[in-house]
Every structure is written in structure tokens, then in C-alpha cells.
Amino acid sequence: MTADLVEMTRQARESGAGPVTDFWLATVDVRLSRIERMMERLERQVWVLAAVAGGLMMLELLRALIEMRGAA
């Protein structure tokens, strides 16, 4: 009966990361790049709104100065 037993040797595992980790990191990288693109678009929209608001304020200031000059 002892002939049926097989001696198994223990093999060391590789310490490198498996392919699942690479896939997970790639997914996280894609999501982060999408978030970065969305933040860039939002930043551009905020700058455009600030420029438009500044332009409107300048127009109102010019109109007020023209009315003051005409009234004098």
C-alpha cells in the first residue's frame, strides 16, 4: 500500500504580479483618464464663463461711463 503514495515537492511561487492585477490597473487608469478629461472640459467652461462675465461687466461699465458723459 505504500507504493500508492507519491512524494510531492514544494515549488516556490513567482513573486511577480499576476495578469489580473494588470487588468485592474489598466481599468483604473482608463477611469482616471476619463475623470481628467472631464475636469479639463469643466475648467475650460469655467474660464469661458469668467471671460463672458468679465466682458459683460466691461460693456456695462462703458455704457455707464457714456451715460455719465452724456448727462454732463
C-alpha positions in Angstrom: 0.0 0.0 0.0 2.9 2.4 0.5 3.6 2.1 -3.2 0.5 4.2 -3.9 1.8 7.2 -2.1 3.5 9.9 -4.2 6.1 12.2 -2.8 5.4 15.8 -3.8 7.9 18.5 -3.8 7.0 22.1 -2.9 7.7 24.7 -5.6 8.2 28.4 -4.8 5.7 30.8 -6.3 6.7 33.6 -8.5 6.7 36.9 -6.7 5.5 38.9 -9.7 2.0 40.3 -10.1 -0.5 38.3 -12.0 -2.4 39.3 -15.1 -5.4 40.1 -13.0 -3.6 42.9 -11.3 -2.5 44.3 -14.7 -6.1 44.3 -15.9 -7.3 46.0 -12.7 -4.6 48.7 -13.0 -5.5 49.3 -16.7 -9.2 49.7 -15.7 -8.3 52.2 -13.0 -6.0 54.1 -15.5 -8.8 54.4 -18.0 -11.2 55.7 -15.4 -8.7 58.2 -14.1 -8.0 59.5 -17.6 -11.8 59.9 -18.2 -12.0 61.9 -15.0 -9.1 64.0 -16.0 -10.6 64.8 -19.4 -13.9 65.7 -17.7 -12.1 68.1 -15.3 -10.2 69.7 -18.3 -13.5 70.4 -20.0 -15.0 71.7 -16.8 -12.0 74.0 -16.4 -12.4 75.3 -19.9 -16.1 76.0 -19.4 -15.4 77.9 -16.2 -12.7 80.1 -18.0 -15.2 80.8 -20.8 -17.9 81.8 -18.3 -15.5 84.0 -16.4 -14.4 85.7 -19.7 -18.0 86.3 -20.8 -18.9 87.7 -17.3 -15.9 90.0 -17.5 -16.8 91.1 -21.0 -20.4 91.9 -19.9 -19.1 93.8 -16.9 -16.8 95.9 -19.2 -19.7 96.6 -21.5 -21.9 97.7 -18.6 -19.0 99.9 -17.3 -18.6 101.5 -20.7 -22.3 102.1 -21.0 -22.4 103.8 -17.6 -19.4 106.0 -18.5 -21.1 107.0 -21.8 -24.3 107.9 -20.0 -22.4 109.9 -17.3 -20.6 111.8 -20.1 -23.8 112.5 -22.0 -25.6 113.8 -18.8 -22.8 116.3 -18.0 
